[in-house]
């Protein structure tokens, strides 16, 4: 009787073991996450830092509402309660001397729809929307299609 | 009063009378050697007050301005050249250095009485202190900048377009000096209301 039970259960035990192993194999990540494939107790080497584009040439916007990207280096720019380095050139009163584009007038409107004399505090931190660009290879493929191209392909 | 005059006269007599116990050789050579020791010691001590180690010995400097300097190009950069406090804040030639060191006695006063010994006190004084430095650099045509950044050695073709435009116009014709545009190059700026 004992032999019979063993004979019956042995294939079950084997089958469970194989299933478990398969489950563990499936659970292992196939895609590399942000932290990479390093073990939990180890650290991956950080990727090299890219070089910030500094050519001062306006880039095309991908869509009309896109905040324009910054075409120059902004390393070390101070933007705080005391001082805003961006406005040192882009403010209304500075644009003539610096020949930099003036901050858009939309940035002067506060949340109540009132136009103020200067940039509204809600729009003071430029880097929340405007960012410089680096000359690097994109990490993932971008399938964005410009709306003009999208309209043309529909025809 | 007559006592003081009497004392002065007795000292004068000692100073003007020839030495009785020491030879002329001892006095001249000894005086010369002591001169070297004192002068060397004086300058060594003076140089020590120019070191970064001395400046950041006080928490006022270490936790405010020095901490701010660390993130800037004058402290951390690709080529490993570093400017220490005195490179920008103390004139290099001797006479002006002495004048600055004498003016710095007020900083000793400030340290003793704790005029900026908290973050709040420092922030309250930041504008005033910054204005002193701007005024000094404006007056000497940014001499401490130019000790390293020589205008004649600048290669405009290696600068960005904006930089070379500014440097070849406003800086070249003497309209502006380094500090006019490069305020806050090594430390955080104070409230700039009314300055720009």
Interface residues (C-beta under 8 A of the other chain):
Chain A: X54 X56 X72 X73 X75 X76 X78 X80 X81 X82 X83 X85 X88 X94
Chain B: X71 X72 X73 X160 X161 X162 X184 X188 X189 X190 X191 X192 X196
